[in-house]
Amino acid sequence: MKISEEEVRHVATLSKLTFSDQETSEFATTLTKIVEMVELLNEVDTEGVAITSTMADRKNVMRQDVAQKGTERNLLFKNVPQHENNYIKVPAILEDGGDA
């Protein structure tokens, strides 16, 4: 199944994302390859194979809940394109730009 550039633009619009024409083309190509790989799973003969939800042999493996030192704010904001008063600024996703 081919993913068109128009489909990529549509999903980007719904997600409030903006891509260049080159990025849109690259995403369409990459997503098409991903869908084609997933479609290959339809060709696998699973007759007689028990239904499973996981291939891992471990269940509920969790670490201890121990407080750890966080990352310094200046390092976190290093790659942030816009910020103000210690908040990261992102494009509004609500039409009126108001709070959720």
SULKA-V358751 format. One record per backbone hydrogen bond with DSSP energy under -0.5 kcal/mol. NH is the residue of the N-H (numbers start at 1). CO is the residue of the C=O. E is the energy in kcal/mol with one decimal. If there is no record, write none. Layout:
# SULKA-V358751
nh: {NH	NH}
co: {CO	CO}
e: {E	E}
This chain:
# SULKA-V358751
nh: {4	8	9	10	11	12	13	14	15	16	17	24	25	26	27	28	29	30	31	32	33	34	35	36	37	38	39	40	41	42	43	44	46	49	50	62	66	75	76	77	78	79	80	81	84	87	89	97}
co: {2	4	5	6	7	8	9	10	11	13	12	20	21	22	23	24	25	26	27	28	29	30	31	32	33	34	35	36	38	39	40	41	44	46	48	60	64	72	72	73	75	76	77	79	87	84	82	94}
e: {-0.6	-1.9	-2.6	-2.3	-2.5	-2.4	-2.5	-2.3	-1.9	-1.2	-3.4	-2.6	-2.2	-2.5	-2.9	-2.3	-2.2	-2.7	-3.2	-2.0	-2.0	-2.2	-2.6	-2.4	-2.1	-2.3	-2.5	-1.0	-1.5	-1.4	-1.7	-1.3	-0.8	-2.2	-0.5	-0.8	-1.6	-0.8	-1.9	-2.4	-0.7	-0.5	-1.2	-0.6	-2.4	-1.5	-2.2	-1.5}
